[in-house]
Amino acid sequence: MPLSESLNYILIVSIITGCISGYFLFSFLGHLRKARVLASVRKFTGLLVFSLVTASTSFLLIGIQGYQALTHEQVIAKVSIIPNGGQYFVATIRFDNGTEQFFHLSGDEIMFEANVLKWKAWSNILGLKTAYRLDRIRGRYASIEDEKNKPITLFPLVEAGSPDIADWREQYQPLSFLLDVEHGSASFASAAQKRSFELMMTTNGLLLRPVGE
């Protein structure tokens, strides 16, 4: 059973037992005012049992949602790599908005870079997801000597005229008290053979995850 479906069942149980707890509470108070001791005890016992179930399912629900928030991963794009001989390869990027781009790159590895705003952990639990701006794609050489001496291929992934990082920081200024850290993030992987990846944004930064391996 998918986790989201399990959460729905837990939520339903919590709501139902909460309503039953409310019924027992009002019944208990009513019998208590009328000095019906035995009836009050029975209602209080029912109130106690269903309140415990409601509390348990509520804490379980909060715990699972918190875990999901702290381990959230978002697919930014699908990446396909086709080697083109030597230290050259073609990368096809299919973004989550449906657009597709092709890049001819030099190097042994493909590398993505992004600017990231990471929120405090409790902010993630409240629903804030890691904010990011994908910045560039480049070919990366495995050897430092190659990196220093061979041609570098580097392409922007932001549209010309888009707000820069200073504008972006100003945009999020009202939420600065929730901000944990602003940092650059990069992820790279081998481009030596035909491969497919999912480019992910996690709560900590970029991640290239192989598909079908």
N, C-alpha and C positions, 0 to 999 in steps of 0.2 A: 504494500500500500504506500503511495507517495506520501512524503512528509507533510505536504500542504493539506492533503486529504485527512491525515491523522490530526492535524491541528484543528481542522473544522470539527471533527468529532469531539475533540477535547473541549473546544469552545462551546459546543452544544450541551455537553454534559455539565460544564461549569454554569451555563445560563439556567438550565433546568434545575439543578440542585440549588442554585442561588434563589430561584423563585420559591422552591419548596421550603428553603430555610426561612424566607420571608413569611410564608404562611405559618410555619411553626412558631416564629417569633411573635406574630400578632395573636395567635391562638394562646400561646403561653401567657402573654401579658393579660389577655382577656380572662383566662381562668384564674390568674393570680389576683386580679382585682376582685374576683368573686369568691376568693378564698377556697377554691376547689383544689385541694392539695394534690390528690392522686392524679387528676387530669393535668395539673400544672407540671408535675414530675414527668408524665408521659410526653407532653409537648416539649418540655425542656430537653428530654433525651433525644427526641426527633430533631430538634433544633441543633443540638450538639453534633449529632451524626452527620446531618446534611451540611452543616457549616464546615466541618472538617473536610468533607469531600469537596466542597466548593473551593476551600482554601488550597487544598492539595492540587486540584486540577488547574487552578489559577496560577499557582507558583510553577507548575509544570509548563503551562502555556507561555508564561513570561520567560522561563529559562530557555525553552526551545526557540522562541522568537529572538531572544538575545543572542543565542548561539548563531542563528541564521544571519543576523545583522552583522556580527563580528567576523563571519566567514564568507560574507557576500562576494560573489564574483559575477562580473558583467562581461558578456561577449561584446567586444568593440567591433571586430572584423574577422573575416575568414581569410587566411593567407595561404596561397599556393606558390610553391617554388619549383622552377624547372631549370636545372643546370644548362649552361650554354657553352660549355667547353672552357678549359683552363679555370681561371678564377673569375668567371663571369656567370651570371644567372639572371633569370627573369622572375620577378615577383608580381603576382596578381593579388590585389587587395580588394575584397568585397566588404564594404562597410555596412553597418547595421541599418543605415538609411536607404540601402539599395544601390548606391553608387559603386562603380568599379573603376579601379585605376591599375595601370601597368607600369612597372619600373624596371629599367635595365641597370643592374648594379654590378660593381666590381668587388671582389673579396671572397672570403671563405664562409662568411656568415651574414645573415640578415639581422638588422638591429633597428628597433623602434625606440624613440625617446618621447617623453611626455612631461608636462608640468602637472604636479599633483597637489591638491589640498586635502590633507588627512584630518578628519575630525576626531575629537576626543571619543574614547570608546563608548561612554554613556550616550553620546550624541548619536552614534550608530544605532544603538538600541532604540532610541527614540524615533529613528527612521531616516536620519541623514546619511546619505551614501557618499563615498569618496568622490570628490569632484576632480575632473581632469581635463586637460587640453592636449590632445595628441599633437606633437610638435613636428617630428621629422622621421624619415626613414633613410637608412644608409647601408652601404655594404661595409663589412668589417673584416679585416684581415686577422687570421689567427696568429701570425707572426708579427712581432713589434717592428722588425726590420721592414717587412712589407708595408706595414701601416705608415712608416716614416717615409718610404721611398716610392711606393706605387700610387697611382692615381686614386683619389677618394671620390666616390659617388655619393652624393647627399641631396635629398629632395625634401622640400617642405610639405607638410600634410595639413597646414592651415591655409585658408584662402587669403589671397592678397588683400590687404586692407582690413583684415580682421583685427579686433582689439588686441593689443599686446598684453603681456603678463601684468604690467602695471595697471592697466584698465581692468583686467580680470580681478586683481587683488582688491581694487576699489569697489568693484561690484559686490564682493563678498564681505566688505568691511562691516556691515551691520551684524554679521555672524562671527566676527573675529573672536569673541569670547568662547566660542565653541571649537575654534581651530586648534588642532594639536601641532601640526607642522606643515610647512609648505616646502616641497622639495622636488628635485628632478628625479625621474625614474626611467630606467632603460631595461630592455630585455632583448637578448640575442640568441640565435640558434644556428646550427650548421646549415649551410646551403649546398653541401657537397652532393646531395642526391635529391631526386624528386620527392617532395614532402608537402604535407598540408598541416596547418596550425590553426588554432583559435587564438586570437590576440585578446587577452583578458585584462580587465581592470579589477584588482582585488582591493581590499581595504588598505593594503600596504603599497601597492604600485602595480606596474605592468608585469604581465606574465605571458610568455608564448608557450602554449600547451600543444604538443603534437596530437594529431587526430589519426586514429586508425593504427596506432602502434602499440 
